[in-house]
Amino acid sequence: MKKASGIIRKQSQKMCPILCLTLLVLCSACSARNTDTKPILGKIDLNVVLSWLPDDTETLLVANRPFWMSTFRMAQDYSNREVTTEDAAKHFERVILQLFDFSYGQTLIEKHLEGKRVLFALEASRHFRHPAGLGELPFEGCALAIFEDDLKHVRDVFMKDAAQKSVRVDEIAGQKVAVFDEKVEQDIWRTFVTFPQNGIVLVATNQRFLEAMLARMSGGKGGRALPDTLPEWRYVNKQAQFWGLRHYDKTQANEDPTSPFGGEKSANFPDDKAIGLTYECNPSKEHKATITYLSGADDARKIEESWFRPLSEPAPGATAGLHIQYRELEPRVIQSTYDLSHSQPLEWFFFLFMGLLGHAVYL
């Protein structure tokens, strides 16, 4: 049987082979309850950004503080070194903008965007599916970055370069879009790159998802993704440096191997009463991440504790090094805290983190 683990695309090929032992998934989450809707950094209105997303978006990852765009590459080091604030932040930035890391996307970053200041970034995703063989689960979604610069010149030069390297350059919903194909394991990943507004770069995996976003960005109406009525928002700290949530979509239970509904699958932790989860991390303040898991199950804590099994860890002590602490905030609302201060537990954390959000990898 295939085993799945959470990790970003391509990164699975670079990790220590022992990481391939099993699926365990994780997420970091939020301890603070925050129901306000203040504009992010006084400039970017979160409600406006969420209104751009298709209303059946299931998973959202957010970088809520400015950072400098880079390749997000890190030297391989299997020692258990102390993690710097920059390293911890870069791990979160990397998973949020993972879609920028396709083959020609590396050229996009290095040649056109590296060193430019990102004010806000997110990844939104839905409809996670089995890969044809090994590799990350294909999904519908996008990565979006809002830059300090207007990027008008970057857009023009990029599209000129893309005409030589892409499958084609299309016009979709009135926007010029470069379309790339890349083989990852046995799947062909199609990637759509566009600059829909000044200072915004959007990289999508699915044309329907992209069309919906572009229509909404140009004034189209529709239900808001992840509406404020969801219970997860009570545990989201929207002022955190990095935060996110997943609201499990029951309509996808039969096709999504990470869905908790419908019994045990190749990449899930069964819980027919699962609701969702949130995560939060503020590396500039402390090297810790938190999870809040919401479920209707009486054994919600037991389910959350099952995410980590020391026998499957990549290096002895990686799980113990996370110093996991659990507490019940309310009945069936369980918060766990993870220590990310050393590199082996940090890598273990991220290896599992993406799977719980739907981005599992078959190895």
Residue, then its C-alpha position, 0 to 999 in steps of 0.5 A: m500500500k502507498k504511504a503518504s507524508g506531508i511535505i512540499r512538492k520537490q522537497s520530498q526528493k531532497m529530504c533524508p530517505i528515512l522520512c519516507l517511512t509513513l504518513l503522519v500529518l501535522c499543522s500548527a495552530c492558533s491559541a488566540r481567539n480573534t474575530d475582528t476584520k481589521p485591514i492587514l498592516g493597514k493596507i491589505d484588507l483580508n476580507v477583500v483578499l478572501s473574496w477573490l477565492p472560490d467559495d469552496t476553498e478548503t485550505l488557506l495558508v497566510a504570510n502576514r508580514p513583509f518578507w524578501m522574495s527568495t528562492f527559499r532554498m536551504a542547504q542540506d544539513y542533517s545535524n540537529r542544529e539550533v534554528t534561527t528566526e530567519d530559517a523558521a520564517k523561511h520554512f513557512e514562506r516556502v510552503i505558502l509560495q511552493l507553487f512558485d517553485f516549478s521549473y520555470g518558476q525558479t527562473l521567475i523568482e531568480k530573474h524577475l522577483e528575487g529580492k523584491r519585498v512581499l507585503f502579503a502572501l497566501e496559498a489557497s487550495r481544494h480538491f486534493r487527489h491521488p497522484a498517478g504514482l508517487g509524489e504530491l497529491p494534485f490539487e486545485g488552488c493558487a499561490l498569491a503574492i502582493f508586492e511593494d512594487d507595482l511590477k509593471h516592468v517585471r510583468d512585461v519582461f516575464m511574459k516575453d520570456a514565457a513566450q519562449k518557454s511556456v506551453r502557450v500564453d493565453e488570455i483568460a478573463g481579460q488577463k495574459v496568462a503563461v501556461f507551463d507543464e512540468k512532469v513530477e513523478q508520473d503526473i503532469w502539473r499544469t501551472f498558470v502564471t499571471f499578473p492580475q493587478n499591479g504588484i500581484v503575482l498569481v500562480a494557479t494549478n487549475q484553469r477553473f480555479l484561476e478563472a473564478m479568481l480573475a472574475r472575482m478580482s475584476g468585480g464578479k460576485g459570489g459567496r466568500a471562501l471560508p466565511d466568518t460563520l465557520p467555527e475555526w475563525r474563533y481560534v485564528n489570530k489574524q495578526a500572527q506572522f503566519w497563520g492558516l486553516r483548513h475546513y474539511d469538505k465532506t463533499q470531497a470525502n470519496e476522492d480526497p485521500t487526506s479527508p478524515f471522513g469515511g474511514e481509514k485511507s492512505a493519507n488521513f486520520p479518520d474522524d467522521k466528526a472532524i470540523g477543521l483546524t487552524y495554525e499559528c506561528n510567530p518566529s520573530k517572537e518565539h520558535k513555536a507553532t500551535i494547532t487548534y483541532l476542532s471535532g465533534a468526537d469525544d476522543a478528539r485529543k486522542i485523535e490529535e495525539s495520534w498524528f505523531r508516532p515516534l517509531s516513524e520519526p526521521a531521526p531519534g528524538a525528532t518527536a521528543g524534540l518538539h516538546i508537544q504540549y496539549r490542552e483542551l480549550e473547550p470540549r472537543v477543541i484541542q490545542s497543541t504546541y510544538d517547539l521548532s527551535h532545532s532543525q530535526p524536529l523542525e523538518w519533522f514538523f514540516f514534513l507532516f504539516m503539509g499532509l494535514l493541510g491536504h498536501a500529502v506526498y506518496l513516497 
